[in-house]
Amino acid sequence: MSSLIVPKISAKEALVTPDLSLPLIGPQPRPYDFSDDKYEVLSASAQFFLRFALAFNLGYRVWLAPVDSTKYSTGHVFGRDVRETSKVADLPRPQLPVELYEFESCPFCRKVREAVTILDIDVMFRPCPKEGPNWRRQVLEATGKAQFPYMKDPNTGAAMFESDDIVRYLFTNYGKGSVPLV
């Protein structure tokens, strides 16, 4: 059996505060504050929370309702049904999928993808990465430009570049006519 060895020190020695004069590494501590680089993360995250208010579809709504087995619900919480609705079913829908030529890292393409998500319309995405062998070449041959996003709507014959024009077109033809703020 091993025994614990405890060094014997006097009461006066135990009350002496050790010297902790170590150099400070990093920014000066500030209570209840973010460092400057954290504001970038916060502002980038704000976009997600603002868009979450739309729940990714136009007119999306979720609520708790009394249990009713004859109606659709996505689950049960606290003895109530969780119900969801969306207004996209009442909007005009394209007969054929809209064709969208785009690439993932482009912020303008992202804007159009988000509009498509809000409207919940059928889209045929044509990925056009740099040096891509397929769809990028098709756009260049058809239009003389390798600019993205590029949209073709086989339902109306419309074809256009410029994300703002595409978003406005989609909300005019397949939405309520006006582009939402978020």
C-alpha positions in Angstrom: 0.0 0.0 0.0 1.5 3.3 -1.0 1.3 6.4 1.2 0.7 9.9 0.1 3.6 12.2 0.8 2.5 15.8 1.7 5.2 18.4 2.0 5.1 20.2 5.4 4.8 24.0 5.0 4.0 26.6 7.6 0.7 28.5 7.6 2.6 31.7 6.8 4.1 30.1 3.7 0.7 28.8 2.6 -0.7 32.4 2.6 2.0 33.8 0.4 0.7 34.7 -3.1 3.0 33.3 -5.8 4.5 35.6 -8.4 2.4 35.2 -11.6 3.9 37.9 -13.7 3.7 36.0 -17.0 3.6 38.0 -20.3 0.1 38.4 -21.8 -0.2 36.6 -25.1 -3.0 37.6 -27.4 -5.4 40.5 -27.4 -6.1 42.6 -24.3 -9.0 40.9 -22.4 -12.3 42.8 -22.7 -15.3 41.7 -20.7 -18.5 40.8 -22.7 -17.0 41.8 -26.1 -16.1 40.1 -29.4 -12.8 40.4 -31.0 -12.9 42.1 -34.4 -12.6 38.9 -36.4 -15.7 37.5 -34.7 -17.9 40.2 -36.1 -17.3 38.7 -39.6 -18.6 35.4 -38.4 -21.6 37.0 -36.7 -22.5 39.0 -39.8 -22.1 36.0 -42.1 -24.4 34.0 -39.7 -27.1 36.7 -39.7 -27.9 35.8 -43.3 -28.9 32.3 -42.2 -31.2 33.5 -39.4 -32.9 36.1 -41.6 -33.5 33.5 -44.3 -34.7 31.0 -41.7 -37.7 33.3 -41.0 -38.9 32.3 -44.5 -38.1 28.6 -43.7 -36.8 28.4 -47.3 -40.3 28.6 -49.0 -42.6 31.4 -49.8 -45.4 31.6 -47.3 -44.1 28.8 -45.1 -45.9 28.4 -41.7 -45.6 26.0 -38.9 -47.9 25.8 -35.9 -49.3 23.5 -33.1 -52.9 22.4 -33.6 -55.3 20.1 -31.7 -54.8 16.5 -32.6 -56.9 15.5 -35.7 -56.1 12.2 -37.4 -57.9 13.3 -40.5 -55.4 16.1 -41.2 -51.8 16.1 -42.3 -49.2 16.7 -39.6 -45.4 16.3 -39.4 -45.3 15.1 -35.8 -46.7 15.5 -32.3 -45.4 17.7 -29.6 -46.9 18.3 -26.1 -50.0 16.4 -27.1 -50.6 18.5 -30.2 -50.1 18.1 -33.9 -47.3 20.0 -35.7 -48.8 21.3 -38.9 -47.0 23.0 -41.8 -48.3 24.9 -44.9 -46.8 26.8 -47.7 -48.2 29.1 -50.3 -46.1 27.8 -53.2 -48.8 25.4 -54.3 -51.1 28.4 -55.1 -48.4 30.0 -57.3 -47.9 29.4 -61.1 -45.7 26.4 -61.7 -43.5 25.9 -64.8 -44.6 23.0 -67.1 -41.0 22.1 -67.9 -38.0 22.6 -65.6 -36.2 26.0 -65.9 -32.6 25.5 -66.9 -30.0 27.2 -64.7 -26.3 27.2 -65.7 -24.2 28.2 -62.7 -21.3 27.2 -60.5 -21.2 26.7 -56.7 -18.7 29.4 -55.6 -20.4 32.3 -57.4 -22.3 34.6 -55.1 -24.6 35.7 -58.0 -25.4 32.1 -58.7 -26.2 31.6 -55.1 -28.7 34.4 -55.2 -30.6 32.7 -58.0 -30.4 29.3 -56.2 -32.0 30.9 -53.1 -34.8 32.4 -55.2 -35.4 29.0 -56.7 -35.6 27.5 -53.2 -38.0 30.2 -51.9 -40.3 29.6 -54.9 -39.8 25.8 -54.8 -39.9 25.5 -58.6 -38.4 22.7 -60.7 -35.0 23.5 -62.1 -32.5 21.6 -64.1 -29.2 22.8 -62.7 -26.3 22.7 -65.2 -23.0 22.9 -63.2 -20.4 25.0 -65.0 -17.2 24.9 -63.1 -14.1 26.7 -64.5 -12.6 24.5 -67.3 -15.8 22.4 -67.1 -16.1 20.2 -70.3 -19.8 20.2 -70.7 -22.3 22.9 -69.8 -19.9 25.8 -69.8 -19.0 25.2 -73.4 -22.7 25.0 -74.4 -23.4 28.4 -72.9 -20.3 29.9 -74.7 -21.3 28.4 -78.0 -25.0 29.5 -77.7 -24.4 33.0 -76.4 -20.7 33.9 -77.1 -20.2 34.5 -73.4 -19.1 32.4 -70.5 -20.9 34.5 -67.9 -22.9 33.0 -65.0 -25.6 32.6 -63.9 -27.4 32.0 -67.1 -31.1 30.9 -67.2 -33.2 29.4 -70.0 -36.9 29.0 -69.5 -38.3 26.5 -72.1 -41.8 27.5 -71.0 -41.6 31.1 -72.2 -38.5 31.1 -74.4 -36.8 33.6 -72.1 -33.0 33.4 -71.7 -30.9 35.8 -69.7 -27.7 36.5 -67.7 -27.5 38.8 -64.6 -28.7 37.4 -61.3 -31.0 40.4 -60.4 -32.8 40.0 -63.8 -33.2 36.3 -63.3 -34.5 36.6 -59.8 -37.0 39.3 -60.9 -38.1 37.1 -63.8 -38.6 34.1 -61.6 -40.7 36.0 -59.0 -42.7 37.7 -61.7 -43.5 34.5 -63.6 -43.6 31.9 -60.8 -44.1 34.0 -57.6 -46.4 36.8 -56.5 -44.7 39.3 -58.7 -42.4 41.1 -56.2 -39.1 40.0 -54.9 -39.1 39.6 -51.1 -36.5 41.5 -49.1 -34.7 38.5 -47.8 
